[in-house]
Amino acid sequence: MKKIIVLLAAVVGFMSLQAQHVEFKWHRAYGVAGYDFSTNINKLTYEDKATFHDFYAIYGWQIRKESGIGLGVEYKMDMAGGYSQLPVFIEVRSHYLRNQITPFTSAYVGYSIPLGMTGGTDKVTHILKGGPTWGLNVGARYAIPNNFGKLSKYGISVFVGYQGIFLDKVQLIENGEIQTALRVLMQNVKFGVGFNF
């Protein structure tokens, strides 16, 4: 058992030494595109549960090796259809090491645009007015080595995060009866992957 632990420690140590020789590009434009899955962790106003397939894209500028600021858009496709929306946001992205593998955080704030009325025949949710969105992601980025050595142009990232969305007016139509439009606060947890370029 001790031999296996020593072998694993040696492999991790070797990978760490190798990781110090490749850095991601810096002081230039950057992009991130990817997918995440999110679901609300709070009880919504209409007792709904929303789960989303999210596709996002961010374009920004690396201010320095460790940080950048970008503009992003995310298509949130609700599995049941009622809460599909399009958040547009500004993010601040920070990387904490200059290695091939680095932890990162991204904090963002923006506005979520409703995408119309969708839902089933008995119960239909209609977002009449969107609202502010905000969030924080924590993860790691792996810089893909290129043939020329130390500076990488591409990377892969994985993350977990929190996203809040405050929808100003959401209306429920149940069995043909229109309910009063109410405000809805969504607190979502998300897991995702991204391609950095």
GIUR-V240333 format. One record per backbone hydrogen bond with DSSP energy under -0.5 kcal/mol. NH is the residue of the N-H (numbers start at 0). CO is the residue of the C=O. E is the energy in kcal/mol with one decimal. If there is no record, write none. Layout:
nh;co;e
NH;CO;E
NH;CO;E
This chain:
nh;co;e
4;0;-2.0
5;1;-2.5
6;2;-2.5
7;3;-2.7
8;4;-2.5
9;5;-2.3
10;6;-2.3
11;7;-2.6
12;8;-2.4
13;9;-2.5
14;10;-2.5
15;11;-2.2
16;12;-2.1
17;13;-2.3
18;14;-2.4
19;15;-0.9
19;16;-0.6
20;17;-1.5
21;18;-1.0
22;149;-3.6
24;151;-1.6
29;59;-2.4
31;57;-2.1
32;194;-1.7
33;55;-2.1
34;192;-1.5
35;53;-2.2
36;190;-2.6
37;51;-1.9
38;188;-1.9
39;49;-1.9
40;186;-3.4
41;186;-0.6
43;41;-0.5
43;47;-0.9
46;43;-2.0
51;37;-3.5
52;76;-2.1
53;35;-3.1
53;51;-0.6
54;74;-2.0
55;33;-2.0
56;72;-2.2
57;31;-2.8
58;70;-2.5
59;29;-2.7
60;68;-2.5
61;27;-2.6
62;60;-0.7
62;66;-1.3
63;66;-1.9
66;63;-0.6
67;92;-2.3
68;60;-1.9
69;90;-2.3
70;58;-2.8
71;88;-3.2
72;56;-2.2
73;86;-2.3
74;54;-3.1
75;73;-0.7
75;84;-2.8
76;52;-2.5
76;74;-0.7
77;75;-0.8
78;50;-3.1
83;80;-0.8
84;75;-1.8
85;112;-2.7
86;73;-0.8
87;110;-2.8
88;71;-2.4
89;108;-2.6
90;69;-2.7
91;106;-2.6
92;67;-2.5
93;104;-2.9
94;65;-3.8
95;102;-2.1
99;18;-2.8
101;99;-0.5
101;140;-2.2
103;138;-2.6
104;93;-2.2
105;136;-2.0
106;91;-2.2
107;134;-2.1
108;89;-1.9
109;132;-2.8
110;87;-2.5
111;130;-3.4
112;85;-1.9
112;110;-0.6
114;83;-1.4
117;124;-1.4
119;122;-1.3
123;172;-2.9
124;117;-1.2
125;170;-3.0
126;115;-0.6
127;125;-0.9
127;168;-1.9
128;168;-1.9
130;111;-1.0
132;109;-2.1
133;163;-2.2
134;107;-2.0
135;161;-2.0
136;105;-2.6
137;159;-3.0
138;103;-2.5
139;157;-2.1
140;101;-2.8
141;155;-3.2
142;99;-2.9
142;140;-0.5
143;141;-0.5
143;153;-2.4
145;148;-0.6
148;145;-1.1
149;147;-0.7
151;22;-3.9
151;149;-0.6
153;143;-0.5
154;195;-2.3
155;141;-2.3
156;193;-2.4
157;139;-2.1
158;191;-2.2
159;137;-2.5
160;189;-2.3
161;135;-2.5
162;187;-2.5
163;133;-2.9
164;185;-2.4
165;131;-2.7
166;164;-0.7
166;183;-2.9
167;129;-1.4
167;165;-0.5
168;128;-1.8
169;181;-2.6
170;125;-3.2
172;123;-3.0
173;171;-0.6
173;176;-2.3
174;121;-3.1
174;172;-0.5
176;173;-1.9
178;171;-3.1
178;176;-0.6
181;169;-2.6
183;166;-2.4
185;164;-3.4
185;183;-0.6
186;184;-0.5
187;162;-3.4
187;185;-0.6
188;38;-2.4
189;160;-2.4
190;36;-2.1
191;158;-2.5
192;34;-2.6
193;156;-2.5
194;32;-3.1
195;154;-2.9
195;193;-0.6
196;30;-2.8
